[in-house]
């Protein structure tokens, strides 16, 4: 049985944009682009709409050959709002990324 890893998203700035992810295990399931979507129980379309319409995400990009989806926020405030939203739901669900 693996170690319990409760989901905890954080944000950082890398050049122009702020980014969000659970960085405790960048090679694990918690860092996959779809993990927050699953925590929130959204479809891909609903997730993208949430990012753009509620949190003002920018620079959305999907690269199919490696199943890579990225986006960014122009301000720390926007990134933190998204992180806080996902973290709140993850805590309520006691979401384990094992």
Secondary structure, DSSP 4 states (H G I P E B T S, - for coil): -PPP-B---EEEEETTEEEEE--TTTTSGGGSTTHHHHHTT--HHHHHHIIIIIT--EEEEEEGGGTEEEEEBSSHHHHHHHHHHHHHHHHHHT-B--
